[in-house]
């Protein structure tokens, strides 16, 4: 195997993994932002702020992940269709109760951790 072929083979796995992580992070960001906008109930203030901190951290991570993909010589996926196709995070079309929002984000974060 040539050095170039070996380098390409070693780049594919990290790029593929990072692309999946980018997709998961983006969909998790979108869900946390949606829950931030729509949370209600007696824990509104604390959850509203926590969801905001979470989506801001995820937003910051997106750039780092995408730049790492580019540093490996590949193009980062950058469309919603590509993110949705690669992500293990399920969308939620409804607005759940505050506690269910929290449970869902915990489960989604655990999914991302397991995938890593």
C-alpha positions, 0 to 999 in steps of 0.5 A: 500500500502506498503512503498516500493510500495509507494516509487516505485510509487512516483519514476516512475513519476519523473523518467519518466519525467526526462527521457523525459527531458533527451531525449529532451535535448539530441536531442536539444543538437544535433540540436544546435551542427549541426546548429553550424557546418553548419550556414552560412551567414552575421550573421555567427560569432554571431550565430556560437558562440551562438549555441556553447554556447547553445550546451555546456550548454545543454551538461552540463545539460545532465549529471546532468539530467542523474545523477538525474535519477540514484539517483532515482534508475533507469537507464538513457536512453542512446541510440539514439533510446531511446532518439528519442522514448522519445523526443518531439524534431523533427530532421531536416535532412536539413540545414536551413538558419541561421534565420530558424535555430534560429527560430527552436531552439527557438521553440524547447526550448519553447516545452521543457519549455511547457513539463516541 
